[in-house]
Each structure stands twice: as C-alpha cells, then as structure tokens.
Amino acid sequence: MHSPSPRTYNAVNWVGLWTLYRKEVYRFLKVHTQTISAPVVTTLLFYAVFALALGGAVRQVGGVPFLEFLGPGLVMMAMAQNAFANTSSSVVIAKVQGNIVDVLMPPLSALELGLGYVLGGITRGVLVGVVTAVAISLFVPMPLSHPLYILYHGVMACMLLSLLGLIGGIWSEKFDHIAAVTNFVVTPLSFLSGTFYSIDSLPEGWRFVAHLNPFFYMIDGFRYGFIGQTDGTTGTGLIVMALTNLALWALALRMLHTGYKLKA
C-alpha cells in the first residue's frame, strides 16, 4: 500500500470549487418549500393584486397590455431577490454560527470562494425565475421575442445580486446588518427600477435618475427579451450590466483576499 500523500492542485482547485458550489445548491434545495415555492407564490400574489386592482380594465403601456408588461418584471424581481438571499444568508449564517472557518481553511483562492458562492446564488435565482415564469404564463402571455436577451440579463442580474449578497454578507456582523442592506439598498433599487411602470411616464429629472439605477437595465433588458419593448437602449444595458458586475467582482475579490471581517 502506498502511504497517503498531499493532494496537489493545478491553477484551479476544481474539487474544492465544485464542493463549495454543490454545498450552496444543496443548502437551498433541502428547504425548497421556503427557497423556491414561497417566492413563486409571493410573485403570483403580486400579480393577482395588480390584476384585481385593474378590475378587468385593459390598460396598456406603450401598446402592450399592462399585465403582459408586468410579468417579466415580476419574474426578474423574484430571480434577483433570491440570488441575493442565497449568498447573503449563507455567509452571514456561517459567520454568526462560527463555522465560516470551514470554508476559509480549505485551499481555495479568493476567486474560487467567490465563484462557489456566486454560482450557487445564480443557480437559485435562475431556478426560481424559470418556475415563476412558467407559473405566470398560465395567466398572461409570456412571448419569447429575444431569448438571448432573456438569458443574458437573467444570468447577469442574478450574478449582480449574488455579488451584492456576498459583499453584504462579508460586511455584516449580524442579521440586522444584512437586513439593513436589503431594506435600504436592494428593495428601493428594485421598486424604483421600472418594474411596475414605464419610466417614460416619469418627469424628465426622475427619468434621468432612473437611468443611473443598474437595476433598471436588468429589468428593462429582461422585459425586452419577452415583449420586444424597451424604455432604454439595449446596447447601453448590456454594457452597464457587464461593467457593474466587473466592479462588484473586484470589490468582492478584494474583501475575500484580505479576509475583511472574515479572519480574526
């Protein structure tokens, strides 16, 4: 028999990365009623409230029936919020329970740690989005005008919120802190992104402010993929999403590399 020897890794620790990713996926699948079913029900309740409020009136936004205009935005909100919740809760719970050391001790680089968490958040966000879109399509048409835009903005939006969740989780020292990030950053940006309205209806000054919100571009591009209508410029949205994610990646990797609020 050969004596045990240390495992060697190449440039990327694929075993460790896959293990961390699988842990993140199993973590939310184990409580799928809370992490997948509940967001779908909540989204359908949002849709029902708006449908009942209209009382059968056929309101249109830019020539598109309002409920058809609303559907993609609700799907995106469900995707984004769950991607954020996955990474933020995973990091905060590990810090509060004191088992964050189990993630920091293995031979994983900052990039591998970040990828493991973020890919887990993207997986949950996309899964919730697919289920929510299927559920909403039972009540309102969900045409696929530009599938590649749906794929791009769906994945990039989940990445953006996963990175925000990772950064917020690293910064937070207790659950109150991550709740503050949710209440004062994620929720306001989500509701002011044009999910429930067209920003063309806003005064010029507020329209300019809306274009500074990266959440607007993920909602607008995702909706464009379904109904073929946009309030902004599709090319600008593609670039803004890419640059925003690059900036968040740089910040997240810096925090992981330095061990900010992770290592004593």
NORBEL-V356128 format. One record per pair of residues at least 24 apart in sequence whose C-alpha atoms are under 7 Angstrom apart, sorted by the first residue. I is the first residue (numbers start at 0). J is the second residue. Records with the same first field share a line. If there is no record, write none. Layout:
# NORBEL-V356128
I->J ; J
This chain:
# NORBEL-V356128
12->107
15->107
16->111 ; 115
19->115
20->115 ; 116 ; 118 ; 119
23->116 ; 119
24->119
35->127
38->77
39->131
42->73 ; 77
43->135
66->139
67->139 ; 140 ; 141
69->194 ; 195
70->135
71->221 ; 222 ; 225
72->194 ; 218 ; 222
73->194
74->128 ; 131 ; 132
75->128 ; 218
77->127 ; 128
78->124 ; 125 ; 127 ; 128 ; 157
79->124 ; 156 ; 157 ; 160
81->123 ; 124
82->120 ; 121 ; 123 ; 124 ; 157 ; 160 ; 161
83->120 ; 160 ; 161 ; 163 ; 164
84->164
85->120
86->116 ; 117 ; 120 ; 161 ; 164 ; 165
87->164 ; 165 ; 167 ; 168
88->168
90->165 ; 168 ; 169
91->168 ; 171 ; 173 ; 174
95->173
109->252 ; 255 ; 256
110->252
113->252
117->158 ; 161 ; 162
120->157 ; 161
121->154 ; 157 ; 158 ; 161
124->157
141->225
142->225 ; 226
143->224 ; 225
144->224 ; 225 ; 226 ; 227
145->224 ; 225
146->224
148->220 ; 221 ; 224
149->221 ; 224
152->217 ; 220 ; 221
153->221
155->240
156->217
159->244
162->247 ; 248 ; 251
166->251
169->260 ; 261
170->260
188->212 ; 214
189->214
192->218
194->218
197->230
198->230
199->230
213->239 ; 240
